[in-house]
Amino acid sequence: METPKPDETFDQGRFASEELLPLVYEELRRLASRRLEREVPGLTIQATALVHEAYMRLLGDGTPTWENKGHFFGAAAIAMRRILVERARRAQSGKHGGGRERVPLTEIDVAAVDDRLDFLALDAALRRMEREDERGARIVMLRFFAGLSVEETAEALGLSASTVKREWSCARAWLYDELDRTDHG
Amino acid sequence: MTNWIERTMAESEGNGPSYARVREVFLAVEDLSGPDLHREVGRLCGSDDRLRTKVLRMLDGAARASTFLLEPATLDGVPMLADPLPPPETIGAYRINELLGEGGFGSVYRARQEVPIRRDVAIKIIKPGMDTRSVIARFEAERQTLALLHHPNIAQVFEAGATPEGRPYFVMELIPGEPITRYCDHRRLTIEERLVIFCEVCRAIEHAHQKGVIHRDLKPSNILVQDESGHPVVKVIDFGIAKAIEPFAADATRLTVNAQIVGTPDYMSPEQLDGGGADTRVDIYALGVLLFELLTSFTPLGLASRERSSLSLLMRAIREEIPKRPSARLGQLEQSAAEIARLRSTEPRRLRARIEGDLDWIVLKAIEKERERRYDSVGALASDILHHLAQEPVSAARPGAWYTAGKFVRRHRLAVAAVSAVVAALAIGLTLTAAALTRAMRAESELRLAHDQAVAVNDFLVDDLLGAANTSRAGHTVTVVEAMKGGLPHVDQRFAAKPAVGARVKYAIGSVFRDIGLLEESVPPLKASVEALERELGPSHANTIDAKIALGDALRELGRDEEAEAMLRPAVAVMELTSGPDDPRTLRIKGSLGEVLQKRGRHDEADALLRETIERMVRVLEPSEESLLAARMSLVASLGAQARDSEALPYSQAVLDQAKASFSPTHPAVLAAMNNHAAMLSNLKRYADAEPIYRDLLSAVEGSLPAGHWQIAVTRFSLGHAIGEAGRAGDAIPLIERAIVEATAALGPEHDLVKRMTAERDGYRHRLEGATP
């Protein structure tokens, strides 16, 4: 098993302006921890809300075009992914690295999917996908990590909504199977 | 065979068939069902059982029925987010201990080194988002210089490396001190004691400057003070680190990161916003800010407390906002005055009196917006402090009315300075850009278009402008231009409720003025539209950028290059930040900046910027895009101006060929390329080659530009110049004379171009008289 290198694939290409990333990353982290401090324990924060709040704070003055927004959400998706992966990695090392207690996806309550989602496995699968289909991986990033709708994703990437839908359903099915199978061992 | 190997390689990483293969089959069959589905899958997968199994499992419905990934990612209430990823237990030879602090770019830990020396060190681990190898490479490049820094007040940086997760880290001398401001407050040090410590800091920085090292990120948290047997000892940390991470933390990013997340952009000088050419004076600026804070507990601009400020407002404050004198700042206080004085072991009134005068002027001189007006060395700053402590006169003096008139006076000075830049630019040849020509030639239709648009937006032109113009000029034919000139003052009122629309109308009017050659008239409406659009729509909005490009072009054409640069540079920074370096508008405005730099004779910078921009444009834009051609022409002009003929001439020819290949023979882009190629030939004294090109050009320009356009005059003059230099002064004089008349009408008698033409004509006359006594 190769050692994961977080920066290897996330930052490449035109996916997001490199300069934007540290900024967005810190902003998301800060907003999240501020909310978590304030709010009740057990609260969940949706990426959509968080990312949009960060957007308003960082670029919100005015009505930027989707051209601009696309770059921002690209960076935001990377940042969210990184935060989640880091957190998962920590949780894992907290358990002393040993046997991972994972519940196969098919057996758990649907509502709990996100809590139990293995971000490390998702990250690894997504990285495999990125190597072969950058566009598909971007769609997953924007849909899942930045919480954009199909239409918004299409706009951000300059694709048609139907293309996004097709690619998204294929990517989702593939990732589902990758994670599911990993879980079964 | 090959397939098998490829498949095996792909599978060895993911334990399954590759995504690309799976996708191909999946998308081909996903709408099928029953036996059709199985037949097609079987056909597409051939003997690849694993591929077939995978696709069928994906189609099986389990994935589709599930909500897997359908809800966006969530962060649940685990309080892990507050602190960053824990550091590894060891890094290289160092065992990581407790967290000492967190800064804008990373976290600092105490660490223990066992070999070869047993000692405690500080390790700064940089946050994600930077390219580790480049950071380390840049640090290594700086190492030789850093090794020269041996000063008791400068903390050593021992080494740089990468953690197992790939983050850069720096190993530094561990300083058990506290930030200078806190140190002084904790001990309630008096102003005198603070000044003495400040001079220590200056000495350390001066030493570094003498060795050629600029800190670039001086601020209280990087200036630690510790007690050594009862005496304060200063240690400046982080030398060399700011430079290593600089390109990955564009200053605008740093500004926002700092402002919104970790402290303060207050220590950043205006020129650091532009990212270019930081010199020792950025440290002098930061020292001035530090002195302000040591004296008053406030920073000059108080940016860190402007919680909701946007990036553009912060940048503007750093560039333009004139800070109060430190003593005046203290005078504004209500409740906190007593506390601030108490921290300095004095009372409010005495504190103000102590600072008023010398110390005010010393601070203000160090934090001048224009670096030319700051102290020219840290030593000079320190020596003023020492003079003050010794009650001798200081070099910084009350600027009087100059200071209060502040930026207006400075702007004026800049305008004066710009004149000499124009002369220099003219001396190296006249450059037309494709964009300018195109605009001019389309002016007629644009007039109509702009008119229509404005009417459509708001009946404005018809009701207010044309109506008003008709009554005031009864009996005359009212041109659209006249109507626009007459209506411009009414725009604000008419669109008071919709300032963005008003701004667009001004943009349209200003653009029309410029396109038909009314450069002076175009600037006020364009400027007003830029300001309003920036305020209403934000600095990176497409409308704002378009207006800035138009204003930048107008300013450049007027020879107000410095102003153009001052506006375009931050616009480029904002666009790169918000829209990315490959955004077409980013590239266009960057191209405009490149043209300005080229015209100002800043060849190295212009070359680098233009080359980079062209490279990106080639990837992103259509080859026939005019901004690409314009950028290429600017690069030609820049090479030509540096007398790099061997490079410039073929490139110029290539650009001309390319223009001819992309456009019709009379297309403005082709004509501009012809002009520039001819200008280059002319500069190389190949007048016989230049002359026919100029002749063709002149007839084309005369045929297509509105009569009286200044570019006709420029072209005629260029032709005359080529002929005159070829030794035919008698033929040149009438051409130049006509050009002078045209240029005077278009640009006014005071324009540099007119002066240059007149001088040249006189020169030829003189030559003729000399030849025929």
Chai-1 contact restraints between the chains, C-beta under 6 A:
chainA,res_idxA,chainB,res_idxB,connection_type,confidence,min_distance_angstrom,max_distance_angstrom,comment,restraint_id
A,K5,B,G166,contact,1.0,0.0,6.0,A-B,restraint_1
A,D7,B,G166,contact,1.0,0.0,6.0,A-B,restraint_2
A,R14,B,D582,contact,1.0,0.0,6.0,A-B,restraint_3
A,S17,B,G580,contact,1.0,0.0,6.0,A-B,restraint_4
A,E19,B,A250,contact,1.0,0.0,6.0,A-B,restraint_5
A,E19,B,T253,contact,1.0,0.0,6.0,A-B,restraint_6
A,E19,B,L577,contact,1.0,0.0,6.0,A-B,restraint_7
A,L21,B,G129,contact,1.0,0.0,6.0,A-B,restraint_8
A,P22,B,G129,contact,1.0,0.0,6.0,A-B,restraint_9
A,L23,B,T253,contact,1.0,0.0,6.0,A-B,restraint_10
A,L23,B,T256,contact,1.0,0.0,6.0,A-B,restraint_11
A,L23,B,V257,contact,1.0,0.0,6.0,A-B,restraint_12
A,Y25,B,G129,contact,1.0,0.0,6.0,A-B,restraint_13
A,E26,B,V257,contact,1.0,0.0,6.0,A-B,restraint_14
A,E26,B,I261,contact,1.0,0.0,6.0,A-B,restraint_15
A,R29,B,L81,contact,1.0,0.0,6.0,A-B,restraint_16
A,R30,B,I261,contact,1.0,0.0,6.0,A-B,restraint_17
A,A32,B,L75,contact,1.0,0.0,6.0,A-B,restraint_18
A,A32,B,L81,contact,1.0,0.0,6.0,A-B,restraint_19
A,S33,B,L81,contact,1.0,0.0,6.0,A-B,restraint_20
A,S33,B,A82,contact,1.0,0.0,6.0,A-B,restraint_21
A,L36,B,G77,contact,1.0,0.0,6.0,A-B,restraint_22
A,L36,B,P79,contact,1.0,0.0,6.0,A-B,restraint_23
A,P41,B,G77,contact,1.0,0.0,6.0,A-B,restraint_24
A,G42,B,G77,contact,1.0,0.0,6.0,A-B,restraint_25
A,L43,B,G77,contact,1.0,0.0,6.0,A-B,restraint_26
A,T44,B,T74,contact,1.0,0.0,6.0,A-B,restraint_27
A,T44,B,D76,contact,1.0,0.0,6.0,A-B,restraint_28
A,I45,B,L75,contact,1.0,0.0,6.0,A-B,restraint_29
A,Q46,B,P72,contact,1.0,0.0,6.0,A-B,restraint_30
A,Q46,B,T74,contact,1.0,0.0,6.0,A-B,restraint_31
A,A47,B,P72,contact,1.0,0.0,6.0,A-B,restraint_32
A,A47,B,A73,contact,1.0,0.0,6.0,A-B,restraint_33
A,T48,B,P72,contact,1.0,0.0,6.0,A-B,restraint_34
A,L59,B,T578,contact,1.0,0.0,6.0,A-B,restraint_35
A,D61,B,S310,contact,1.0,0.0,6.0,A-B,restraint_36
A,D61,B,G538,contact,1.0,0.0,6.0,A-B,restraint_37
A,G62,B,L537,contact,1.0,0.0,6.0,A-B,restraint_38
A,G62,B,G538,contact,1.0,0.0,6.0,A-B,restraint_39
A,G62,B,H541,contact,1.0,0.0,6.0,A-B,restraint_40
A,P64,B,S540,contact,1.0,0.0,6.0,A-B,restraint_41
A,P64,B,H541,contact,1.0,0.0,6.0,A-B,restraint_42
A,T65,B,A542,contact,1.0,0.0,6.0,A-B,restraint_43
A,N68,B,S540,contact,1.0,0.0,6.0,A-B,restraint_44
A,N68,B,T578,contact,1.0,0.0,6.0,A-B,restraint_45
A,N68,B,S579,contact,1.0,0.0,6.0,A-B,restraint_46
A,H71,B,S579,contact,1.0,0.0,6.0,A-B,restraint_47
A,H71,B,G580,contact,1.0,0.0,6.0,A-B,restraint_48
A,M80,B,A73,contact,1.0,0.0,6.0,A-B,restraint_49
A,E86,B,L85,contact,1.0,0.0,6.0,A-B,restraint_50
A,R87,B,M80,contact,1.0,0.0,6.0,A-B,restraint_51
A,V110,B,T67,contact,1.0,0.0,6.0,A-B,restraint_52
A,D114,B,T74,contact,1.0,0.0,6.0,A-B,restraint_53
A,R128,B,G14,contact,1.0,0.0,6.0,A-B,restraint_54
A,M129,B,Y19,contact,1.0,0.0,6.0,A-B,restraint_55
A,E132,B,S18,contact,1.0,0.0,6.0,A-B,restraint_56
A,E132,B,Y19,contact,1.0,0.0,6.0,A-B,restraint_57
A,E132,B,A20,contact,1.0,0.0,6.0,A-B,restraint_58
A,D133,B,Y19,contact,1.0,0.0,6.0,A-B,restraint_59
A,D133,B,A20,contact,1.0,0.0,6.0,A-B,restraint_60
A,F144,B,L69,contact,1.0,0.0,6.0,A-B,restraint_61
A,F144,B,A73,contact,1.0,0.0,6.0,A-B,restraint_62
A,F145,B,A73,contact,1.0,0.0,6.0,A-B,restraint_63
A,G147,B,P72,contact,1.0,0.0,6.0,A-B,restraint_64
A,C170,B,R23,contact,1.0,0.0,6.0,A-B,restraint_65
A,C170,B,F26,contact,1.0,0.0,6.0,A-B,restraint_66
A,C170,B,L27,contact,1.0,0.0,6.0,A-B,restraint_67
A,R172,B,L69,contact,1.0,0.0,6.0,A-B,restraint_68
A,A173,B,M58,contact,1.0,0.0,6.0,A-B,restraint_69
A,A173,B,A63,contact,1.0,0.0,6.0,A-B,restraint_70
A,W174,B,V22,contact,1.0,0.0,6.0,A-B,restraint_71
A,Y176,B,A63,contact,1.0,0.0,6.0,A-B,restraint_72
A,Y176,B,F68,contact,1.0,0.0,6.0,A-B,restraint_73
A,D177,B,R57,contact,1.0,0.0,6.0,A-B,restraint_74
A,D177,B,M58,contact,1.0,0.0,6.0,A-B,restraint_75
